[in-house]
Amino acid sequence: MITTHTGPQPADFTDVRATNLAVVLRFVRAHAPCSRADIAAATGLNKTTVSSLVGELIERRLLRETGLTEHRIGRPATMIVVDGAPYAAVGLEISTDYLATVAVDLRGERLLTWRRSFTGQGAGSSRAIAAVATLARRAVAKVRDDGREVLGLTVGVPGLVDAGGVVRSATSLGWRDVNLREDLRAALGNPDYPVAVENDANLAALAEYRYGAHAGVANLAYLTGQAGIGAGIIVDGRLLRGARGFGGEIGHLAIDPAGPACPCGRTGCLEAVAGIGAVLRKLGHDTLADVEIGIEDVVRRAQAREPEVLAALVQLGRDLGQGASMLANLVNPDVILLGGYYAPLAPWVVDQAEAELAARTVAPQAGGARIVASTLGYNATATGGAAGVLETVDSGRLPALASA
């Protein structure tokens, strides 16, 4: 009789070593330059194991020795740093009015940043996939021409994305049940690097956590300021996705039962009341074909202190503060970042939003939460796509040995 064990199984040596390699790589990324002794002391791994792990990571071209020594008690130590040169991670965003792509090396150094106009609303998924594939091929060719290996490509989309990379719903694009990951892989000729698809707000939150002005803050939220509103949420240093990856849809929480209709089919959603589209329509811009021009016009009129514009931005601050208070009451972030097209409007929005946040949060002083403008600009999601690729490396999915 064969007995089947359904409980947790012990990790084999390969799993343990992959985990330890990732531990060492993460430590060096966070603390470089550092020595083998520093790594051993901080991680609890013995010095022999650390030397072996560092040797393998150097062989994989993930770490390198600087050849420098640090003056300290005892013998000088050879210092270790991340070797960013041989690799690249690529992120790409599909928005209603543009496509953006960013590539970074293993250290997070920016290799390229491209942005092009694209009318995503009503364009259909086939046209979008063709445009994304063209842009992705150009980015991959550029980094490969520079002698780098592509570690992966992650695409951000404003909608519900399941674990398999299927966009279940993206109302601002008019998509439903689009198998973006597989369709894009096919359009790219089934490339030898991983392709992933993720919600745009989740990727923007990853970018903030890894590269933003509040990098390393373990509890933060990012509000997208595109045609819709989504929330990317980091809790205790981990992205909060939910059971099927559909978390963070704050734009479809009702804040005004008597409010306008929302593309999701409901009324009074935060997105319908305080989305960028709602703000622009209120101020005389009826199209989302070129949101950036509309936002520049609103900023110009706010600087000229036009009463209609100032009143609209005060109301926007109140509405965003109400949405932020829901986040503060649920997950208690340290910081809530206004991203995308909200960032240029922040000088006229943040004070009112913080006042509303404080008034509506149960915890004293809004539980410590602050509302600030993102500094990552319109490329936060694409940057987060690249960061998502590097997260998989940090988790142990390492590139093959150079000799393999």
N, C-alpha and C positions, 0 to 999 in steps of 0.2 A: 504494500500500500504506500502510495506517495503522499507525503504530507506537504501541503502548500502553506508557506508562511506569508501572511498578508500584512504583517506589521512592518515597521521601519527596518531596513536592512543596513548592515554595517558598510561604511564606505570602503572601497578597495584602495590600494596604494595609489593608483592613478588619480582617483578622485581627491585624495588627501594632498597629493603633490600639486595638482592643479589649483586647489584651494590655497595652499601655502604660497605658490607662485603669485597668485593674485594678491594675497596679503602683503607680500614684499613689494610688489609693484605699486600698490596703493600707498604704502608707507613712503616709498621714495618719492612718488608724485607729490605727496603732501609735505615732505620734510627735506627734500633735496636742497643742497648737497648733504649727504650723510654717509657714514661709514658702515661697514658690515657689523661692527660692534654696536653701533647705534640701532641698527635694525634688530639685532638679536635681543638687545636690552628692552626694546619697546614692544616686540611681538611675542617674546617668551620662547621663540625658537632657539635651539642651541646653535653655537657658532659654526659648527661643521655643516649643519643643515642649511644655515643662511648662506654660507660660502657656495654650497652646491646650487642653491636656488638662484643666487645672484649670477653664478656662472652660466646657468641655463638662460636666464633672462638677457644676459649679454649676448649669448649665442643667438638668441631669437631677435636680437637688435632692438630690444625694448629698453634696456639700460646700457650705460657705458661708464667707464671710469674716466674721471677728469684728468688723472695724472697729477693732481694737486694734493697737497697734504695740509692738514690743519694742525696748528700748534696746540698741543694739549699735553696733559701729564702722561708720561710714557712715550711709546714709539709713535711717530707720525702715522696717520691712517690715510689710506687711499680713499678718496671720496667718490660716491656713486651719484649719478643723476639720470633722469629719464632721457632716453635717446629718441627724440621726436622725429628725426630726419627721414627715416625709411618708410614711414607710414602716413596715411591720410584717412580721415573720416569725413563723409559727405552728408550734409543735411539739406533738405529741400522743403519748401512750403508752397502749398496751393492755396491761394486766397481768391476772393471774389474779383479783385482788380489787379493782381500781380502774381508772378512766380518769383521765388527767391531761392538762391542756393548759397551755401557756405561750406567751405572745406577747412578743416583744422588738422594740425599734426597731433602726435600723441601728447605733447605738452600743452595743447590748447592754443598754439600759435596759429593765427589766421593765415591761410594760404590763398584763399580767394573769397570774394563776396560779389555775387552777381544778382541783379534784380531787373526784371523786365515786365512791362505792362502785359496784362492778360485779362480778358473779360471772362471770368469763370462763371458768372451768373447766366444760366441758360445756355452755356456753350456745349453742354453734354459731356459725359465722362470720356468718350472716345477721343474727342478733340483734346481734352485736358491731358489724358494719358500720353498722347502723341507729343504734346508740347513739353510735358515733364520729361519724357524719355529723351527728347532732343537736348534739353538743358542738362540732364544728368550725364548723357554721353559726352558732352563738351567738358563738363567739370571733371569727369573721370579721366578723359584724355589729357586734360591739362596737368593734373597731378601725376599721372603716369609719365608724361613727357618730362616731368621734373625728377623722375626716378623713384617715385613713391609707390608702395603697394596700397591698394584701397582696402580698408578694413570692413567697410560696409556703407550702405546708403539707407537713410531713414527719411521718410516723407511725412510731413505734417498736414492734416486736413481738418477743416472746421466742422466736425461732426462726430457721430458715434462710430467708433472703430473697434471691432472685436479683436480677440487675440490672434485670429488668423489673418488680419490685415484686410478684412472686408469692411467697407464703409456702409454701415447699416442705414444711416440717415445723415445727410448733410443738406439741411434745408436752404442754406444760403447759396449752395451750388446747384440745387435741384436734383440731388443724387439720392438714390435708394438702392441698397443691396448691390453695391459696386465692389467687385473683388479686385480692389486696386493693387494689392500686392502681387497676385498672380498675373493680372493683366499687364502690370508694369514690368514684371520679370520677363514676360513674353516679348514685350515691346523692346526690351533691352537685349534680347537674344539669350535669355537665361544666363546671366553673368556669373562669374566665379566668386563674387562677393555677395554677402547676405543683403537682402532687401527687406525693409520693414516699413510698416505704416502705423502711425500713431496720431492721436488727437492733438491738434495744434496747441491748445492750452497746456497740455501735459508736457510737451516738448519745450515750450517757452519757460515753464517752471523749472525744468531740468537745466536750461541755460542759465537762469537766474541763480540756481543753487550752485552751479559749477563755475560760472564766469561773471556773474553780475555784481553790482555794488554791494549786495548782501550775500555774497557767496559764502557757503558754509553755515548759514542760519538754518537750523534744523527744522523749523516750523515756519513755512511761508506759503503765501498764495499769490497767484498771478491772474489778473483779470485781462482777458484779451479785449482789445478795442478794435475789432474788425466789423464786418457786417453784422455778426452776432456777438454774443457774450458767452464765454466759457471761463471756467476756473481750473487752473492747474494747481494742485495742492501737494505740498511736501509736508509730511508729518514724521517727526523723529528721524529726519534725514532720508526718508523713503517716499517715492511718488505714490500717492493714493489713487489707485485706478478703480477700485471696486471689484465686485465678483466677476463681471464680464468685461471690464474696461470702460464702462459707461458712466463713471463718476464725474463730478465736476460741472454738470450742466446747470449752472446757477442761472443762466439766462432764461430758463424756462420755469423759474419759481415766480409765482404770481405776487406782485407787490401792489397792484391796483385792479381790483375785480371789475371796475367800470372802465378800465383802460382800453387802449386800442387792440385790434386783432394782431396776433403774432403769426409768423409763418408756420409755426408748429401746429396751428389750428386752435389754440386757446386764446384767451384774452387777458390783457394786463400783465403779461410776463415782463420781467426785467428787461429782456432784449427788446421787446416792443416799445417799452417806455424810454429806456436809456441807452439803447444800442446806437452805434454811430449813425446808422441809417436813419433812425428816428430823429436824432439831433440835426442832421443835415436837412431832412425834409422840413423840419420845423423852421429852419432858417433859409428856406428857399431853394435848396438843392434837391432836385427830384430824381437824380440818377446816381447810382453807385458805380458807374463805369469808371470814374476817376475820383476815388475818395480823397486822395492826397490833395488834389487841387481844391476840393471842397473844404478840407480841414485848414489848408493854408488861408483860404478866404475867411473862415471863422476866426482864426487867430488874428488876422489883420484887423478884422472888425472889432474883436475884443480889445485889442491894443488901442483902437480908436475910441473905445468905451461907448460903443453903440448900446443903448439901453436894452433893445430887444435881444441882442446877443448875450449881454451880461446876465439878463434874467434867465435865459435858456441855460446858461452854464451853471448858474446857482441851482436851478432845478435839477440839472444833471448831477451835480455834486450831492444833492439830497438823495436822489434815487440810487446812485452808486454807494452812498453811505449806508442806505438801507440794505442793499445787497451785501455789502461788506459786513454788516452786523450779523447777518445769517451765518457767514463764514466764521466770524469771531465767536459766536455762540456755539457753533458745532465743533470746530477744530482748534480754536484758540491760537491762531498764528501770531508770530512776533511782528510780521510785516505783511501788508497786502499791497502788491505792486500793480499800478495802472499801466498797462502795456499798449502796444500798437498805437492806434490813432488817439487813444486817451492821453498818452504821454504829452503831446504838444498842448493839450488843453488843461493840463494839471495846474498851472499857475492860477487858474480861475475856478478850479474844481475842488482841490484837495482840502482847503480849510472847511468848506461846507460839508464835504464828505466825512471828514473826521469828527465834526460836530454831531452829525447824524449818527455816526458809528458809536460815539460815546453815549448818546442819548438812548440808543436801542440795544446796547449790549448789557447783558445781565451782570457780568463781572465788573468790578470797579475799574475805572480808567480803561475801559474797553478791553480788559484782560491783558493790557500791555501792547495791544496791536496798534500799529501805525499804518497810515496810508501814504504811499510815496509813489513818485513816477519812476517807471523803469528807465534805465539808462542804456538798454540794449538796442533801442531803436526798432525799426520795422523788420529786422532780421532775427528777432529773438527765436521764433519757431524754427527757422532753418539752422540757427546756431545750436538749438536744442536737439535737432535731429542728429547733428554731428556729435554732440555730447552723449546722446543715447547710444551711438555706436561705441564710444569710448567706455560707457558704463558697462557694456557687455564684456569688454576687455578686462575692466576692473573686476568683473565678477568671475573671471576665470576662462573665458573663451579667447585663448591666446592665438596669435598667428603661428603658423607652422614653423618648425625649425628651418633655418636657412638651407640646411643640407638635405631637407626632406624633398 
